[in-house]
Amino acid sequence: MKNFKLRGLLPLFFVYLLTMTSSSALGQDVDVHVGDDVDFYTWLQDNGDPIYIPATSLLPALPVPYVDPEIVCKKQDSNKCVEKLIKAMVKRWEPLDKACDHKAVFAFLYLRTTEAYLERVQDPNFFTDNNAINNQDLLFGLYYIWPYDAWLKGETQEIPPAWKAAFSAADNKSVQGYGDLLSGMVAHIVRDLPFVLYQIGMVNKEDHDKVNRMLLEITKEVLKEAAERYDPAIDDIAFGGDSTDLDATLVNFSLQALREGAWRDAEALSMASSDFERMLIARQIELKALAEVKAIQASYHYLPLLNGAAQRRAYCEAQKL
């Protein structure tokens, strides 16, 4: 075993195992049972597919006061809003990709995720309310586009601190590819998603949790493609070599944890007893997101004198020949 880098993922992994309160709930998605004599890491690697353990679906939503939802998707066919968002993402990702810019890693991940979401939402039976979830998807995308565009223009005063830290590290080429990826994910999920959920009036949690399953389905291939394009270490999360089912499973555990935390922070915003209390909660969200981004960057910082950023750029440029 080489390059064993679970770091912050492993604690989340065990947290989720502890949330599995019954073997019957676990058995809905995973064919393994308490007491089986099995090497768990080997089983995860060899099981054939990434494993979805529906941890967050066991955690019910709290009742929150009604909030008049902000509607940003006003098209009769709400899928058109997602198509428009994808076009905006492509417009921003393509120059980054061409330049081997470190900001391309998250932009690519988010683009592929939104494309996969559009495929899913074509099925009228996957989500319970396509119009509501499409409205959420568009607003969530705008929460990335707004600070990104402001960063390019040098208008940094209103950029959330977590995004500012993520963009700054990417421009300074100070963290590895997976660090850039995680920085963007944390800024967008931990910082942005609570405010989005609050603004739209908390779309039902069933649809929120269904996104977790969709994310698992695409994680392995997206990590593999990102590694092929930008940094070969991106998909070496747990074991050295190509992206594995264990990699995808562990990433999904982390995503579930981040998205569940965002839901709970949105509930706190919704249940605040005053604007002042809501402001304090919002401040806590900002500080938490910034702290998590900084922790990721410290963990995945390029070591001095090893020319990691230069090697990464050379690799990326070689893929374009």
C-alpha positions as CSV (number, residue, x, y, z in Angstrom):
1,M,0.0,0.0,0.0
2,K,1.4,3.4,-0.9
3,N,0.4,7.0,-0.7
4,F,-2.2,6.3,2.0
5,K,-3.8,9.8,2.4
6,L,-7.1,9.5,4.2
7,R,-6.4,12.4,6.4
8,G,-9.6,14.3,7.1
9,L,-11.7,11.7,5.3
10,L,-11.1,8.8,7.7
11,P,-12.7,10.4,10.8
12,L,-15.8,11.2,8.7
13,F,-15.9,7.6,7.4
14,F,-16.1,6.2,11.0
15,V,-18.7,8.8,12.0
16,Y,-20.9,7.5,9.2
17,L,-20.4,3.9,10.3
18,L,-21.6,4.8,13.8
19,T,-24.7,6.5,12.4
20,M,-25.9,3.2,10.9
21,T,-28.2,2.2,13.7
22,S,-29.6,-1.0,12.2
23,S,-28.4,-3.7,10.0
24,S,-31.7,-3.6,8.1
25,A,-31.1,0.1,7.2
26,L,-27.6,-0.7,6.1
27,G,-28.7,-3.7,4.1
28,Q,-30.8,-1.5,1.8
29,D,-27.7,-0.5,-0.1
30,V,-24.7,-2.5,1.2
31,D,-24.5,-6.3,1.2
32,V,-22.4,-6.7,4.4
33,H,-23.6,-7.4,7.9
34,V,-22.3,-6.8,11.4
35,G,-20.2,-9.7,12.5
36,D,-18.9,-10.7,9.0
37,D,-15.3,-11.7,9.0
38,V,-14.1,-9.3,6.4
39,D,-11.2,-7.0,5.8
40,F,-13.3,-3.8,5.4
41,Y,-10.8,-1.9,3.2
42,T,-10.3,-4.9,0.9
43,W,-14.0,-5.4,0.7
44,L,-14.6,-1.7,-0.2
45,Q,-11.9,-1.9,-3.0
46,D,-13.1,-5.2,-4.5
47,N,-16.9,-4.8,-4.1
48,G,-17.3,-3.8,-7.8
49,D,-18.9,-0.4,-7.4
50,P,-18.7,2.6,-5.1
51,I,-20.9,1.9,-2.1
52,Y,-23.7,4.2,-1.1
53,I,-24.6,4.1,2.6
54,P,-27.6,6.4,3.1
55,A,-26.5,7.8,6.4
56,T,-28.0,11.3,6.1
57,S,-31.4,9.9,5.0
58,L,-31.8,8.5,8.5
59,L,-31.5,12.0,9.9
60,P,-34.9,13.8,9.7
61,A,-35.4,17.4,8.9
62,L,-36.5,19.7,11.7
63,P,-39.7,21.8,11.3
64,V,-38.7,25.3,10.3
65,P,-40.8,28.5,9.9
66,Y,-42.0,29.3,6.4
67,V,-39.6,31.5,4.4
68,D,-40.9,33.0,1.1
69,P,-38.6,31.3,-1.4
70,E,-36.4,33.3,-3.7
71,I,-37.2,32.4,-7.3
72,V,-34.3,32.8,-9.7
73,C,-35.5,30.2,-12.2
74,K,-38.6,31.7,-13.9
75,K,-38.7,29.6,-17.0
76,Q,-41.8,27.4,-17.6
77,D,-39.4,24.5,-18.4
78,S,-37.1,24.8,-15.4
79,N,-34.6,22.4,-16.9
80,K,-33.7,25.3,-19.2
81,C,-32.3,27.1,-16.2
82,V,-29.9,24.3,-15.6
83,E,-28.9,24.3,-19.3
84,K,-28.2,28.0,-19.1
85,L,-26.1,27.5,-15.9
86,I,-24.0,24.9,-17.7
87,K,-23.3,27.3,-20.5
88,A,-22.2,29.9,-18.0
89,M,-19.9,27.3,-16.3
90,V,-18.4,26.2,-19.6
91,K,-17.6,29.8,-20.5
92,R,-15.7,30.2,-17.3
93,W,-14.0,26.8,-17.2
94,E,-12.7,26.7,-20.8
95,P,-10.1,29.5,-20.3
96,L,-8.9,28.0,-17.0
97,D,-8.6,24.6,-18.7
98,K,-6.6,26.0,-21.6
99,A,-4.2,27.8,-19.3
100,C,-3.8,24.9,-16.8
101,D,-5.0,27.3,-14.2
102,H,-5.3,25.7,-10.7
103,K,-8.8,27.1,-10.5
104,A,-9.7,24.8,-13.4
105,V,-9.9,21.7,-11.1
106,F,-13.0,22.8,-9.1
107,A,-14.5,24.5,-12.1
108,F,-14.3,21.2,-14.0
109,L,-15.7,19.2,-11.1
110,Y,-18.6,21.5,-10.7
111,L,-19.3,21.5,-14.4
112,R,-19.4,17.7,-14.6
113,T,-21.5,17.5,-11.5
114,T,-24.1,19.9,-13.0
115,E,-24.1,18.1,-16.3
116,A,-24.9,14.8,-14.4
117,Y,-27.6,16.6,-12.4
118,L,-29.2,17.7,-15.6
119,E,-29.3,14.1,-16.8
120,R,-30.9,13.1,-13.5
121,V,-33.6,15.8,-13.4
122,Q,-34.8,14.7,-16.9
123,D,-36.3,11.8,-15.0
124,P,-39.6,13.2,-13.6
125,N,-39.6,10.6,-10.9
126,F,-36.2,10.9,-9.4
127,F,-36.8,14.1,-7.5
128,T,-40.1,14.9,-5.9
129,D,-40.2,18.6,-7.1
130,N,-38.1,19.3,-10.2
131,N,-39.0,23.0,-10.4
132,A,-37.9,23.6,-6.8
133,I,-34.7,21.6,-7.1
134,N,-33.8,23.3,-10.4
135,N,-34.4,26.7,-8.8
136,Q,-32.0,25.6,-6.0
137,D,-29.4,24.4,-8.5
138,L,-29.4,27.7,-10.4
139,L,-29.1,29.8,-7.3
140,F,-26.4,27.5,-5.9
141,G,-24.5,27.9,-9.2
142,L,-24.8,31.7,-9.0
143,Y,-23.2,31.6,-5.6
144,Y,-20.1,30.2,-7.3
145,I,-20.2,32.5,-10.4
146,W,-20.7,35.7,-8.4
147,P,-17.5,35.5,-6.4
148,Y,-15.5,34.0,-9.3
149,D,-16.4,36.9,-11.6
150,A,-15.6,39.4,-8.8
151,W,-12.2,37.7,-8.2
152,L,-11.3,38.0,-11.9
153,K,-12.2,41.7,-11.9
154,G,-10.2,42.3,-8.7
155,E,-13.3,43.3,-6.8
156,T,-12.4,41.3,-3.7
157,Q,-14.1,43.3,-1.0
158,E,-17.4,41.4,-1.1
159,I,-16.0,38.0,-1.8
160,P,-16.7,35.5,1.1
161,P,-13.5,34.7,3.0
162,A,-13.6,31.0,2.2
163,W,-13.8,31.7,-1.5
164,K,-11.1,34.3,-1.2
165,A,-8.8,31.8,0.4
166,A,-9.6,29.1,-2.3
167,F,-9.0,31.5,-5.2
168,S,-5.8,32.9,-3.6
169,A,-4.3,29.5,-3.0
170,A,-5.1,28.5,-6.6
171,D,-3.5,31.7,-8.1
172,N,-0.5,31.2,-5.8
173,K,-0.2,27.6,-6.9
174,S,0.4,26.6,-3.3
175,V,-1.7,23.5,-2.9
176,Q,-2.0,20.2,-4.7
177,G,-4.7,19.4,-7.1
178,Y,-6.9,17.6,-4.6
179,G,-6.4,20.5,-2.2
180,D,-7.7,22.9,-4.8
181,L,-10.7,20.5,-5.4
182,L,-11.5,20.3,-1.7
183,S,-11.0,24.0,-1.1
184,G,-13.7,24.8,-3.7
185,M,-16.0,22.1,-2.4
186,V,-15.8,23.3,1.1
187,A,-16.2,27.0,0.1
188,H,-19.3,26.1,-2.0
189,I,-21.0,23.6,0.3
190,V,-20.0,24.7,3.8
191,R,-20.3,28.4,3.1
192,D,-22.7,28.8,0.2
193,L,-25.2,26.0,0.6
194,P,-26.7,27.0,3.9
195,F,-27.6,30.4,2.6
196,V,-29.0,29.0,-0.6
197,L,-31.2,26.5,1.3
198,Y,-32.4,29.3,3.6
199,Q,-33.2,31.6,0.7
200,I,-35.3,29.0,-1.2
201,G,-37.2,28.1,1.9
202,M,-35.6,24.6,2.6
203,V,-36.5,22.3,-0.3
204,N,-37.6,19.0,1.1
205,K,-34.8,17.0,2.6
206,E,-35.7,13.9,0.6
207,D,-34.6,15.6,-2.6
208,H,-31.5,17.1,-0.8
209,D,-30.4,13.6,0.2
210,K,-31.0,12.2,-3.2
211,V,-28.3,14.4,-4.6
212,N,-25.8,12.4,-2.4
213,R,-26.6,9.2,-4.4
214,M,-26.2,11.1,-7.7
215,L,-22.8,12.4,-6.5
216,L,-21.6,8.9,-5.7
217,E,-22.5,7.7,-9.2
218,I,-20.2,10.2,-10.9
219,T,-17.4,10.6,-8.3
220,K,-15.1,7.9,-9.6
221,E,-15.1,8.9,-13.2
222,V,-14.9,12.6,-12.5
223,L,-11.9,12.1,-10.2
224,K,-10.3,10.0,-12.9
225,E,-10.9,12.6,-15.6
226,A,-9.7,15.4,-13.4
227,A,-6.5,13.4,-12.7
228,E,-5.9,12.8,-16.4
229,R,-6.4,16.5,-17.2
230,Y,-4.7,18.4,-14.3
231,D,-2.9,16.4,-11.7
232,P,-2.3,12.6,-11.5
233,A,-2.5,12.6,-7.7
234,I,-6.1,13.9,-7.6
235,D,-7.6,10.5,-7.6
236,D,-5.0,8.9,-5.2
237,I,-7.1,9.6,-2.2
238,A,-6.8,6.4,-0.3
239,F,-4.5,4.1,-2.3
240,G,-1.9,5.0,-4.9
241,G,-2.9,4.5,-8.5
242,D,-6.1,5.0,-10.4
243,S,-9.3,6.1,-8.8
244,T,-10.9,3.2,-6.9
245,D,-14.3,2.4,-5.6
246,L,-12.9,3.1,-2.1
247,D,-11.8,6.6,-3.2
248,A,-15.3,7.3,-4.5
249,T,-16.9,5.9,-1.3
250,L,-14.8,7.9,1.0
251,V,-15.3,11.1,-1.0
252,N,-19.1,10.5,-0.9
253,F,-18.9,10.1,2.9
254,S,-17.2,13.5,3.1
255,L,-19.8,15.1,0.7
256,Q,-22.6,13.7,2.8
257,A,-21.1,15.1,5.9
258,L,-20.6,18.6,4.3
259,R,-24.1,18.7,2.8
260,E,-25.8,17.5,6.0
261,G,-23.9,20.2,7.9
262,A,-25.1,22.7,5.4
263,W,-28.7,21.6,5.9
264,R,-28.4,21.9,9.6
265,D,-26.9,25.4,9.3
266,A,-29.8,26.4,7.0
267,E,-32.2,25.2,9.7
268,A,-30.4,27.4,12.2
269,L,-30.7,30.4,10.0
270,S,-34.4,29.6,9.5
271,M,-35.1,29.2,13.2
272,A,-33.2,32.3,14.4
273,S,-35.4,34.3,16.7
274,S,-34.1,37.7,15.4
275,D,-32.1,39.2,12.6
276,F,-29.3,39.7,15.1
277,E,-29.2,36.0,16.0
278,R,-29.4,35.2,12.3
279,M,-26.4,37.5,11.6
280,L,-24.4,35.7,14.3
281,I,-25.2,32.3,12.8
282,A,-24.2,33.6,9.4
283,R,-20.9,34.9,10.9
284,Q,-20.3,31.4,12.4
285,I,-20.9,29.8,9.0
286,E,-18.4,32.2,7.3
287,L,-15.7,31.5,10.0
288,K,-16.3,27.7,9.9
289,A,-16.0,27.6,6.1
290,L,-12.8,29.6,6.2
291,A,-11.2,27.5,8.9
292,E,-12.0,24.3,7.0
293,V,-10.5,25.7,3.8
294,K,-7.4,26.7,5.6
295,A,-7.1,23.3,7.2
296,I,-7.3,21.6,3.8
297,Q,-4.7,23.9,2.3
298,A,-2.4,23.2,5.2
299,S,-2.8,19.5,4.7
300,Y,-2.3,19.6,0.9
301,H,0.3,22.3,0.7
302,Y,3.1,21.7,-1.7
303,L,6.4,21.0,0.1
304,P,9.1,23.5,-0.5
305,L,12.0,22.7,-3.0
306,L,10.1,19.8,-4.7
307,N,8.7,21.9,-7.5
308,G,5.3,20.3,-7.2
309,A,3.4,23.1,-8.9
310,A,5.9,23.2,-11.8
311,Q,5.5,19.4,-12.3
312,R,1.8,19.7,-12.2
313,R,1.8,22.4,-14.9
314,A,4.1,20.4,-17.1
315,Y,1.8,17.4,-16.7
316,C,-1.3,19.4,-17.5
317,E,0.3,21.0,-20.6
318,A,1.5,17.5,-21.8
319,Q,-2.1,16.3,-21.8
320,K,-3.0,19.0,-24.4
321,L,-0.3,18.0,-27.0
